[in-house]
Amino acid sequence: MARTRAIRTSSSSNAALAVALLLMTLVGQSYGQLQLGFYIGKCGKNNVEKVIFDIVKQAFDRDNRVVASLLRLQFHDCFVRGCDASVLLDGRGSEKVASGNIGVGPYDLIDACKDSLEQICPGVVSCADIIVIATRVAVFLAGGRWYRVEVGRRDGVISLASEAEANLPASTISVPNAIDVFRRRGLNTQDFVLLLGGGHTVGRIHCSFVMERLYIFQRSRGSDPTMNPTTFSSLSTTCPRSGSNNFVFADQTRGSEFKVDKAFYQAIRQGKGVLPIDQEIARHPRTAGIVRRLSMTGDFTFEFPRAMVKLGRVGVLTGVRPFPINDLPVLGRARASSSSTTTLAIVLLCMTLVGQSYGQLKQNYYAGRCSANVESVIYDIVSKAYQTDKTIVAALLRMQFHDCFVGGCDASILLDGSNAEKNAPSNGSVRGYELIDAIKARLEQLCPGVVSCADIIVVATRVAVALAQGNWYIVETGRKDGYFSSITEAEKNLPPPTISVSNAIRLFGSKGLSANDFVLLLGGGHTVGAIHCSKFLDRLYNYQNTGRADPSMNSATLTSFRQRCPSTGSNNFVYADQTVGSEYRVDNGFYKAISLGKGVLEIDQRIASDVQTKSTVSRLAYSGDFATQFGYAMINLGRVGVLTQGPVRRNCRRNN
């Protein structure tokens, strides 16, 4: 500890730092498939981290603003698809062209590190690891603590501006929403405060991000009253009302503008925050205590590195060789139309070149295991079915949900038998079995006993979502098929339409899914398809035994439903999404409808008003978040209770 401290306090300690780096890389502790010293022996006798250190040090000596640039680069990379270097990819629709990534860099520095490493060990060191290691070096050079970084990441192949816009928090985000965004990436409230403060303890902010607080705060004609008067005077001079292309320091502590230290927290406690979120964390009850502690103690020095280590673990890809940065493909969104079979087939072929993994599931699991492109075969069959019956989208979404929630995603819902899941009352309207049979029969002809029924359900559902104008999302494969199927288990695990929001969140939590996943999967499943009158008749005529209709229901919707579903009973259906023109599209129309009191099922309407979910519903209804976020939620659903050892059924309806 003393050695590390001594190194940190010297400005001319290149040799000592090189020794420290060498010592650090001799350690082989691991986190998942990341580990310290991953590149030992993989790059000849070269020390990968020392190579990166030297290049970053040279850049820092020329321009110490590189610290803020690298901190921002890592944050913006890790928050979109995980720490996979997708932010580095070029392309008209790539992440780096998103408005939230304007000014992000330094791309040239990462290129220089990559070029140097490619000369000494080609195709070994990932761009994702270079970002994380370079950022650690920069933090250290700016007076921060030297922390250990785990390496072994692999590079992503997808980079979308739309995903960057959906995932990068705005400077005006509220503290509760920011905490939720961080939580969904495995980061807690303290991590949020540390990473925000650590990123803003260095660097500058353009005047355009400050103008509202200075002159029209919350649409008033004045400034933010929480801003320190001296700070207001200084900022308004640099950023006049008439507009300016100037910048101001994120940390308003004189002498601390380029140091990674706790001064930022001291400044915001005095009302000297620049961005709205900076000032809000000093005042909000969920974060004020953390800010106070960090400003008054030496905790920041130790805790910020821990938060950076956790940030570096977000959504990492491991297990396949890195791509040379110049060879990385850029895949955009495949929004399907009736004539887009060729485009989607090309996307499928591109996707199957990738081997990213999650646990023992992985993309492209069947490459080399089947003479045909498995996902392309499934696409062709589902596409033909969709052309004749668009309701297959809702059917497959429901099938995957009902399968994964009972015993995990193991295709147990497909098994025949008097006591099998498919005979449970909750599964009475599940359909699509014949489509799965057709896919299985074709794949058995091409590669017998290879492709599991569980994977067929997940891949087929993804195809259906894309055909219904949803996002084309990644699917991981490698599941095996379950052999146990029980009515009792289905009834115990499938939520009824009258379940409360709190109980639904708990149920989803028991499957490893968050409250955000719950809102997305419920809405995504109900944005297409139809619901039988019997499922909501009580809401129309005898809500909670009152003899009246549910008062939360839109009056016009109530009239429409009563005509369709008379109190005497009916075998009719109504659309789950009451947005005209959106009934067969996987879009955010459902959330707009329930925000207007047009929910069909009780749980649909409850998520629009419950304090635990209504902000998520509002965001999904009035932003472009749904398409991307629903894809992520479907990936999470596909990971529930998977079997990666065991049999592959030859016939999905019975055990071998």
KEBADREN-719955 format. One line per 10 residues: number of its first residue (from 0); their letters; for each residue x, y, z of C-alpha. Coordinates in Angstrom, 1 decimal, decimal comma, padded with zeros to 4 digits. Example, Ala and Ser with C-alpha at 12.3 -4.5 7.8 and 13.67 -1.06 7.14 Angstrom:
BEGIN
0	AS	012,3:-004,5:007,8  013,7:-001,1:007,1;
***
This chain:
BEGIN
0	MARTRAIRTS	000,0:000,0:000,0  002,8:002,4:000,9  004,6:001,6:-002,4  001,4:002,4:-004,4  000,9:005,7:-002,5  004,5:006,7:-003,1  004,2:006,1:-006,8  001,1:008,2:-007,0  002,7:011,3:-005,5  005,6:011,5:-007,9;
10	SSSNAALAVA	005,3:013,4:-011,2  008,4:011,9:-012,7  008,1:008,2:-011,8  007,8:006,5:-015,2  010,2:003,8:-014,2  008,4:003,1:-010,9  005,1:003,1:-012,6  006,4:000,6:-015,1  007,4:-001,7:-012,2  004,0:-001,2:-010,6;
20	LLLMTLVGQS	002,3:-002,1:-013,8  004,4:-005,3:-014,1  003,6:-006,2:-010,5  -000,1:-005,6:-011,1  -000,2:-007,9:-014,2  001,4:-010,8:-012,3  -001,9:-011,3:-010,4  -004,5:-013,7:-011,8  -007,6:-013,0:-009,8  -010,8:-013,2:-011,9;
30	YGQLQLGFYI	-014,3:-011,8:-012,1  -016,4:-014,1:-014,2  -014,3:-014,6:-017,3  -012,5:-011,4:-016,8  -009,2:-011,6:-014,9  -006,2:-009,6:-013,8  -003,2:-010,4:-015,9  -005,2:-011,9:-018,8  -002,7:-010,9:-021,4  000,4:-012,5:-019,6;
40	GKCGKNNVEK	002,0:-014,9:-022,1  -000,5:-013,9:-024,9  001,7:-011,0:-026,3  005,2:-012,5:-026,2  007,3:-010,8:-023,6  005,5:-007,5:-024,0  003,5:-006,0:-021,1  000,3:-004,9:-022,7  -000,7:-002,5:-019,9  002,8:-000,9:-019,9;
50	VIFDIVKQAF	002,5:-000,2:-023,7  -000,9:001,5:-023,1  000,5:003,4:-020,1  003,4:004,9:-022,1  001,1:006,1:-025,0  -001,5:007,6:-022,6  001,3:009,3:-020,6  002,6:011,0:-023,7  -000,9:012,2:-024,6  -001,5:013,5:-021,0;
60	DRDNRVVASL	001,8:015,4:-021,1  000,6:017,2:-024,2  -003,0:017,8:-023,1  -004,4:016,9:-019,6  -007,9:017,1:-020,9  -007,5:013,6:-022,2  -008,5:012,4:-018,7  -012,0:013,7:-019,0  -012,2:012,4:-022,5  -011,3:008,9:-021,6;
70	LRLQFHDCFV	-013,6:008,8:-018,5  -016,5:009,9:-020,8  -015,5:007,4:-023,5  -015,6:004,5:-021,1  -018,9:005,5:-019,6  -020,5:006,1:-022,9  -019,2:002,8:-024,2  -020,2:000,7:-021,2  -023,7:002,2:-020,9  -024,7:001,1:-024,5;
80	RGCDASVLLD	-024,5:-002,6:-025,0  -021,8:-003,0:-022,3  -018,1:-002,4:-022,3  -017,6:-003,8:-025,9  -015,9:-000,8:-027,7  -019,0:-000,4:-029,9  -018,6:003,4:-029,4  -015,5:003,2:-031,6  -017,2:001,8:-034,7  -017,5:004,1:-037,7;
90	GRGSEKVASG	-020,7:004,3:-039,7  -023,6:006,6:-040,5  -025,8:005,0:-038,0  -023,2:004,1:-035,4  -023,1:005,1:-031,7  -020,5:007,8:-032,2  -022,8:009,9:-034,4  -025,5:010,0:-031,7  -026,2:013,4:-030,3  -025,3:012,1:-026,8;
100	NIGVGPYDLI	-021,8:011,2:-028,1  -020,9:014,5:-029,7  -017,5:015,5:-028,4  -016,7:012,0:-027,1  -013,1:010,9:-027,8  -010,2:010,6:-027,9  -010,6:008,1:-030,8  -007,1:008,9:-032,1  -005,5:007,9:-028,8  -007,3:004,5:-028,8;
110	DACKDSLEQI	-006,2:004,0:-032,4  -002,6:004,7:-031,5  -002,7:002,2:-028,7  -004,4:-000,4:-030,9  -001,8:000,2:-033,8  001,1:-000,3:-031,4  -000,3:-003,5:-029,9  -001,2:-004,9:-033,3  002,4:-004,6:-034,3  003,7:-006,6:-031,4;
120	CPGVVSCADI	000,8:-009,1:-031,0  -001,7:-009,0:-033,8  -005,4:-009,8:-033,1  -004,8:-010,3:-029,3  -005,7:-007,2:-027,4  -009,4:-006,1:-027,7  -010,4:-002,5:-028,2  -012,7:-002,8:-025,2  -009,8:-003,6:-022,9  -007,8:-000,7:-024,3;
130	IVIATRVAVF	-010,5:001,7:-023,4  -010,7:000,4:-019,8  -006,9:000,3:-019,3  -006,3:003,7:-020,8  -008,9:005,3:-018,6  -007,3:003,8:-015,5  -003,9:005,3:-016,6  -005,5:008,7:-017,1  -007,2:008,7:-013,7  -003,9:007,9:-012,1;
140	LAGGRWYRVE	-002,0:010,6:-013,9  -004,7:013,1:-012,8  -004,0:012,4:-009,2  -006,5:009,5:-008,7  -005,7:006,2:-007,1  -004,1:003,4:-009,2  -006,7:000,6:-009,4  -006,5:-002,8:-010,8  -008,4:-003,6:-014,0  -009,7:-006,9:-015,1;
150	VGRRDGVISL	-009,2:-007,7:-018,7  -010,3:-010,4:-021,2  -013,2:-008,4:-022,9  -014,0:-009,0:-026,5  -015,3:-006,5:-029,0  -018,9:-006,1:-030,1  -020,0:-005,9:-033,7  -023,1:-003,8:-033,4  -023,2:-000,1:-033,0  -026,4:001,9:-033,3;
160	ASEAEANLPA	-027,0:005,6:-032,7  -030,6:004,8:-031,7  -029,4:002,6:-028,8  -027,0:005,3:-027,7  -029,8:007,9:-027,6  -032,0:005,4:-025,7  -029,4:004,4:-023,1  -027,2:007,5:-022,3  -028,8:009,6:-019,5  -029,5:013,2:-020,3;
170	STISVPNAID	-028,0:016,0:-018,3  -031,5:016,9:-017,1  -032,3:013,4:-015,8  -033,8:013,2:-012,3  -032,0:011,4:-009,5  -034,6:008,6:-009,2  -034,5:007,9:-012,9  -030,7:008,0:-013,0  -030,5:005,6:-010,1  -032,8:003,3:-012,0;
180	VFRRRGLNTQ	-030,7:003,5:-015,2  -027,6:002,6:-013,2  -029,4:-000,2:-011,3  -030,3:-001,8:-014,6  -026,6:-002,1:-015,3  -025,8:-003,7:-012,0  -024,6:-000,4:-010,4  -026,0:000,9:-007,2  -026,8:004,4:-005,9  -023,3:004,9:-004,5;
190	DFVLLLGGGH	-021,8:003,8:-007,8  -024,0:006,4:-009,5  -022,8:009,3:-007,3  -019,2:008,2:-007,6  -019,2:007,8:-011,3  -021,0:011,0:-011,9  -018,7:012,9:-009,6  -015,6:011,2:-010,8  -016,5:012,0:-014,4  -017,3:015,6:-013,5;
200	TVGRIHCSFV	-014,3:016,3:-011,3  -012,3:016,9:-014,5  -013,3:018,3:-017,9  -015,5:021,0:-019,3  -019,1:021,5:-020,2  -020,4:023,5:-023,2  -022,5:026,6:-022,4  -025,5:025,1:-024,3  -025,9:022,6:-021,5  -026,0:025,4:-018,9;
210	MERLYIFQRS	-028,2:028,0:-020,4  -031,5:026,7:-019,1  -030,3:026,8:-015,5  -028,9:030,4:-016,0  -031,9:032,0:-017,7  -035,0:030,0:-018,1  -034,9:027,4:-015,3  -038,0:025,2:-015,5  -039,5:027,5:-018,1  -039,4:030,5:-015,7;
220	RGSDPTMNPT	-037,7:033,8:-016,6  -035,0:033,4:-014,0  -032,1:031,2:-012,9  -032,0:028,1:-010,8  -032,4:029,4:-007,2  -030,2:026,6:-005,9  -027,2:028,0:-007,8  -024,6:029,9:-005,8  -024,8:033,6:-006,7  -021,0:033,9:-007,3;
230	TFSSLSTTCP	-021,1:030,8:-009,5  -024,1:032,3:-011,4  -022,2:035,5:-012,0  -019,2:033,6:-013,2  -021,1:031,2:-015,5  -023,4:034,0:-016,9  -020,3:036,0:-017,9  -018,8:033,0:-019,7  -022,2:032,0:-021,1  -024,2:035,1:-021,9;
240	RSGSNNFVFA	-027,9:035,0:-022,6  -027,2:035,8:-026,3  -025,5:032,5:-026,7  -021,8:031,4:-026,7  -019,6:028,6:-027,9  -017,6:028,7:-024,7  -017,1:026,0:-022,1  -017,0:026,1:-018,3  -015,3:023,7:-015,9  -017,4:020,9:-014,5;
250	DQTRGSEFKV	-015,7:021,2:-011,2  -016,0:024,9:-010,1  -013,2:024,5:-007,4  -010,3:026,7:-008,5  -007,1:024,7:-008,9  -009,0:021,3:-009,0  -010,3:021,5:-012,6  -008,0:018,7:-013,9  -007,6:016,7:-010,7  -009,5:013,5:-009,9;
260	DKAFYQAIRQ	-010,4:014,4:-006,3  -013,3:015,1:-004,0  -013,5:018,8:-004,7  -016,5:018,4:-007,0  -018,6:017,2:-004,1  -017,5:020,1:-001,9  -018,5:022,5:-004,8  -021,9:021,1:-005,4  -022,7:021,3:-001,6  -022,1:025,0:-002,0;
270	GKGVLPIDQE	-024,5:025,3:-004,9  -021,7:025,4:-007,5  -022,9:022,5:-009,6  -023,0:023,2:-013,4  -025,5:020,6:-014,7  -028,9:020,1:-013,1  -028,1:016,5:-012,1  -024,9:017,7:-010,5  -026,7:020,0:-008,2  -029,6:017,6:-007,6;
280	IARHPRTAGI	-027,5:014,8:-006,1  -026,3:017,3:-003,4  -030,0:017,9:-002,4  -031,9:014,7:-003,1  -032,6:012,6:000,0  -031,3:009,4:-001,7  -027,9:010,9:-002,6  -027,3:013,9:-000,3  -025,8:011,7:002,4  -023,3:010,1:000,1;
290	VRRLSMTGDF	-022,3:013,5:-001,3  -021,8:014,9:002,2  -019,6:011,9:003,2  -017,5:012,0:000,0  -017,0:015,8:000,5  -015,9:015,6:004,1  -013,8:012,4:004,2  -011,1:010,7:002,2  -013,5:008,0:001,0  -013,6:009,1:-002,6;
300	TFEFPRAMVK	-010,0:008,2:-003,2  -010,7:004,5:-002,5  -014,4:004,2:-003,5  -014,1:005,8:-007,0  -011,7:003,1:-008,2  -014,1:000,4:-007,0  -016,9:002,0:-008,9  -014,7:002,2:-012,0  -014,0:-001,5:-011,7  -017,7:-002,2:-011,5;
310	LGRVGVLTGV	-018,4:000,0:-014,5  -015,8:-002,1:-016,4  -017,9:-005,2:-015,7  -021,1:-004,0:-017,3  -022,3:-006,2:-020,1  -018,9:-007,6:-021,0  -018,3:-010,1:-023,8  -015,8:-012,8:-023,2  -014,7:-016,0:-024,9  -014,0:-015,2:-028,5;
320	RPFPINDLPV	-011,1:-013,6:-030,3  -011,1:-009,8:-030,7  -011,8:-008,3:-034,1  -009,2:-005,9:-035,7  -010,8:-002,5:-035,2  -010,8:-001,7:-038,9  -012,6:-005,0:-039,8  -015,5:-004,6:-037,5  -018,9:-004,6:-039,2  -021,6:-002,1:-038,3;
330	LGRARASSSS	-025,0:-003,7:-038,2  -028,1:-001,4:-038,2  -031,7:-002,0:-037,4  -033,5:-004,5:-039,5  -037,0:-003,1:-039,6  -039,0:-005,8:-041,5  -041,5:-005,3:-044,2  -043,2:-007,9:-046,3  -040,4:-007,7:-048,9  -037,4:-007,6:-046,5;
340	TTTLAIVLLC	-036,6:-011,3:-046,4  -033,3:-010,9:-048,2  -032,2:-008,0:-045,9  -033,0:-009,9:-042,8  -031,3:-013,1:-044,1  -028,1:-011,1:-044,7  -028,4:-009,8:-041,1  -028,8:-013,3:-039,8  -025,8:-014,5:-041,7  -023,8:-011,6:-040,3;
350	MTLVGQSYGQ	-025,0:-012,3:-036,8  -024,0:-015,9:-037,0  -020,4:-014,9:-037,5  -020,3:-013,7:-033,9  -019,6:-015,9:-030,9  -020,3:-013,6:-027,9  -021,5:-015,4:-024,8  -023,6:-015,2:-021,7  -022,8:-018,0:-019,3  -023,0:-021,2:-021,3;
360	LKQNYYAGRC	-025,4:-019,6:-023,8  -023,7:-017,9:-026,8  -024,5:-016,3:-030,1  -023,8:-018,6:-033,1  -023,8:-021,7:-030,9  -024,8:-023,8:-033,9  -022,0:-022,7:-036,2  -020,2:-025,9:-037,2  -022,8:-028,0:-035,6  -025,3:-027,9:-038,5;
370	SANVESVIYD	-024,6:-027,8:-042,2  -027,2:-025,1:-042,6  -027,6:-021,7:-041,0  -030,0:-022,6:-038,3  -031,3:-019,1:-037,7  -031,9:-018,5:-041,4  -033,9:-021,7:-041,7  -036,1:-020,6:-038,8  -036,5:-017,1:-040,3  -037,7:-018,4:-043,6;
380	IVSKAYQTDK	-040,4:-020,7:-042,0  -041,6:-018,0:-039,5  -041,7:-015,4:-042,3  -044,0:-017,6:-044,4  -046,3:-018,1:-041,5  -046,4:-014,4:-040,8  -047,4:-013,6:-044,4  -050,6:-015,6:-043,9  -051,3:-014,9:-040,2  -049,9:-011,8:-038,4;
390	TIVAALLRMQ	-051,3:-013,0:-035,1  -048,4:-015,5:-035,0  -046,4:-012,7:-033,4  -048,5:-012,5:-030,3  -048,7:-016,3:-030,2  -044,9:-016,7:-030,2  -044,4:-014,0:-027,7  -046,9:-015,6:-025,4  -045,4:-019,1:-025,9  -041,9:-017,9:-025,0;
400	FHDCFVGGCD	-043,1:-016,1:-021,9  -045,2:-019,0:-020,7  -042,4:-021,5:-021,4  -039,7:-019,5:-019,6  -041,8:-018,7:-016,6  -042,4:-022,4:-015,8  -039,2:-024,2:-015,2  -037,2:-021,9:-017,3  -036,7:-021,7:-021,1  -036,7:-025,4:-021,7;
410	ASILLDGSNA	-039,5:-026,0:-024,2  -041,5:-027,9:-021,5  -044,6:-026,1:-022,7  -044,4:-028,1:-026,0  -044,6:-031,6:-024,3  -047,8:-033,5:-024,8  -049,5:-035,3:-022,0  -052,7:-035,2:-019,8  -050,8:-033,5:-017,0  -048,5:-031,4:-019,2;
420	EKNAPSNGSV	-048,1:-027,6:-019,0  -050,0:-027,0:-022,2  -053,2:-028,3:-020,6  -053,1:-025,8:-017,7  -056,0:-023,3:-017,9  -053,5:-020,5:-018,0  -052,1:-022,0:-021,2  -055,5:-022,6:-022,8  -055,0:-020,0:-025,5  -051,3:-020,6:-026,2;
430	RGYELIDAIK	-050,8:-021,6:-029,8  -048,1:-021,8:-032,4  -047,3:-025,5:-031,7  -047,6:-026,5:-035,3  -045,2:-023,8:-036,4  -042,6:-025,0:-033,9  -043,2:-028,6:-035,2  -042,6:-027,5:-038,8  -039,3:-025,8:-037,9  -038,2:-028,8:-035,9;
440	ARLEQLCPGV	-039,0:-031,2:-038,7  -037,0:-029,2:-041,2  -034,0:-028,9:-038,9  -034,1:-032,6:-038,1  -033,7:-033,2:-041,8  -030,7:-031,0:-042,0  -028,9:-031,9:-038,7  -030,7:-034,5:-036,7  -030,6:-034,2:-032,9  -028,7:-030,9:-032,9;
450	VSCADIIVVA	-031,1:-027,9:-032,5  -033,1:-027,8:-029,3  -036,8:-027,0:-029,2  -036,1:-024,4:-026,5  -033,8:-022,5:-028,9  -036,4:-022,8:-031,7  -038,9:-021,0:-029,5  -036,5:-018,1:-028,7  -035,2:-017,7:-032,2  -038,6:-017,9:-033,8;
460	TRVAVALAQG	-040,0:-015,2:-031,4  -037,2:-012,9:-032,3  -038,0:-013,3:-036,0  -041,7:-012,6:-035,3  -040,9:-009,4:-033,4  -038,7:-008,1:-036,2  -041,4:-008,9:-038,8  -043,9:-006,9:-036,7  -041,6:-003,8:-036,9  -039,8:-004,4:-033,6;
470	NWYIVETGRK	-036,1:-004,2:-033,2  -033,9:-007,1:-034,4  -032,2:-008,1:-031,2  -029,5:-010,6:-030,5  -030,4:-014,1:-029,4  -028,1:-016,4:-027,4  -028,5:-020,2:-028,1  -027,2:-023,4:-026,7  -030,2:-024,3:-024,5  -031,2:-027,9:-024,0;
480	DGYFSSITEA	-034,7:-029,3:-023,6  -036,4:-030,1:-020,3  -038,2:-033,4:-019,8  -040,6:-032,5:-017,0  -043,9:-030,7:-017,7  -046,6:-030,2:-015,1  -050,0:-028,4:-015,0  -049,4:-027,7:-011,3  -046,1:-025,9:-012,0  -047,8:-023,8:-014,8;
490	EKNLPPPTIS	-050,7:-022,7:-012,5  -048,2:-021,8:-009,8  -045,9:-019,7:-011,9  -048,0:-018,0:-014,5  -049,4:-014,6:-013,3  -053,2:-014,0:-013,5  -054,5:-010,8:-015,2  -055,6:-009,5:-011,8  -052,2:-009,8:-010,2  -051,1:-006,6:-008,4;
500	VSNAIRLFGS	-048,1:-004,6:-009,6  -046,1:-005,4:-006,4  -046,8:-009,1:-006,6  -045,9:-009,1:-010,3  -042,6:-007,3:-009,6  -041,8:-009,9:-006,9  -042,7:-012,7:-009,3  -040,4:-011,3:-012,1  -037,7:-010,7:-009,5  -037,8:-014,4:-008,5;
510	KGLSANDFVL	-037,0:-015,2:-012,2  -034,0:-012,7:-012,2  -036,0:-010,0:-014,0  -036,3:-006,4:-012,9  -039,3:-004,1:-012,6  -038,2:-002,5:-015,9  -038,2:-006,0:-017,5  -041,7:-006,6:-016,1  -043,1:-003,4:-017,7  -041,4:-004,1:-021,0;
520	LLGGGHTVGA	-042,4:-007,7:-021,3  -046,0:-007,1:-020,3  -046,3:-004,2:-022,7  -044,4:-006,0:-025,5  -046,6:-009,0:-025,2  -049,7:-006,9:-025,2  -048,7:-004,5:-027,9  -049,9:-007,2:-030,3  -052,7:-009,8:-030,1  -056,2:-010,0:-028,7;
530	IHCSKFLDRL	-057,8:-010,8:-025,4  -061,0:-012,8:-024,8  -063,9:-010,9:-023,3  -064,0:-013,4:-020,4  -060,6:-012,1:-019,1  -061,8:-008,6:-018,3  -065,7:-008,8:-018,0  -065,5:-007,9:-014,3  -063,8:-004,6:-015,2  -066,8:-003,7:-017,4;
540	YNYQNTGRAD	-069,7:-004,6:-015,1  -068,7:-005,6:-011,6  -065,3:-004,3:-010,7  -064,2:-005,6:-007,3  -067,8:-006,6:-006,7  -069,1:-003,0:-006,8  -071,6:-003,6:-009,5  -070,0:-000,9:-011,6  -067,2:-000,5:-014,1  -063,5:000,1:-013,2;
550	PSMNSATLTS	-063,4:003,9:-012,7  -059,9:004,1:-014,2  -061,2:003,0:-017,6  -061,5:005,6:-020,3  -065,2:006,2:-020,9  -065,1:005,8:-024,7  -063,1:002,6:-024,3  -065,7:001,3:-021,8  -068,5:002,0:-024,2  -066,6:000,2:-027,0;
560	FRQRCPSTGS	-065,8:-002,8:-024,8  -069,4:-003,1:-023,6  -070,6:-003,3:-027,1  -068,1:-006,0:-027,9  -068,4:-007,8:-024,7  -072,0:-007,8:-023,3  -072,7:-008,7:-019,7  -074,5:-011,8:-020,8  -071,2:-013,2:-022,1  -069,5:-013,4:-025,5;
570	NNFVYADQTV	-066,9:-015,4:-027,4  -065,5:-012,2:-028,8  -062,0:-010,7:-028,5  -060,6:-007,2:-028,3  -057,2:-005,9:-029,2  -054,7:-005,8:-026,4  -053,4:-002,5:-027,8  -056,2:000,0:-028,2  -054,2:002,3:-030,4  -055,8:002,3:-033,8;
580	GSEYRVDNGF	-053,4:001,1:-036,4  -051,0:-000,4:-033,9  -052,7:-003,7:-033,2  -050,2:-005,8:-035,0  -047,1:-003,7:-034,5  -044,5:-004,2:-031,8  -044,2:-000,5:-030,8  -045,0:001,8:-027,9  -048,7:002,3:-028,8  -049,7:000,1:-025,9;
590	YKAISLGKGV	-048,1:002,5:-023,4  -049,7:005,5:-024,9  -053,1:003,7:-024,7  -052,8:002,7:-021,0  -051,7:006,3:-020,2  -055,1:007,3:-021,5  -057,0:004,8:-019,5  -057,4:002,4:-022,4  -055,9:-000,7:-020,8  -057,8:-004,0:-021,3;
600	LEIDQRIASD	-056,6:-006,1:-018,5  -056,5:-004,9:-014,9  -052,7:-005,3:-014,7  -052,3:-003,3:-017,9  -054,0:-000,3:-016,4  -052,4:-000,7:-013,0  -048,8:-000,3:-014,3  -049,8:003,1:-015,7  -050,8:004,4:-012,3  -048,7:002,4:-009,7;
610	VQTKSTVSRL	-045,9:004,5:-008,3  -043,4:001,6:-008,9  -044,0:001,6:-012,7  -045,8:004,7:-013,9  -042,6:006,6:-014,7  -041,4:003,7:-016,8  -044,7:003,6:-018,7  -044,5:007,4:-019,2  -041,0:007,2:-020,6  -041,8:004,3:-022,9;
620	AYSGDFATQF	-044,9:006,1:-024,1  -043,3:009,4:-025,0  -039,7:008,5:-026,0  -038,0:006,2:-028,5  -036,8:003,9:-025,7  -039,2:001,0:-026,2  -037,8:-000,6:-029,3  -034,3:-001,0:-027,9  -035,3:-001,7:-024,3  -037,8:-004,4:-025,3;
630	GYAMINLGRV	-035,1:-006,3:-027,2  -032,9:-006,2:-024,0  -035,8:-007,5:-021,9  -036,4:-010,4:-024,4  -032,7:-011,3:-024,1  -033,1:-011,3:-020,3  -036,3:-013,5:-020,5  -034,4:-015,9:-022,7  -031,8:-016,4:-020,0  -034,3:-017,5:-017,3;
640	GVLTQGPVRR	-033,6:-021,0:-015,9  -031,9:-022,3:-019,0  -030,5:-025,9:-019,3  -027,1:-026,1:-021,1  -026,6:-029,8:-020,3  -029,0:-032,5:-021,2  -031,0:-033,8:-024,1  -032,2:-032,3:-027,4  -035,6:-033,7:-028,3  -036,0:-035,2:-031,7;
650	NCRRNN	-039,7:-034,4:-031,5  -040,7:-031,3:-029,5  -043,9:-032,9:-028,3  -042,3:-035,9:-026,5  -039,2:-036,9:-024,7  -036,7:-039,1:-026,6;
***
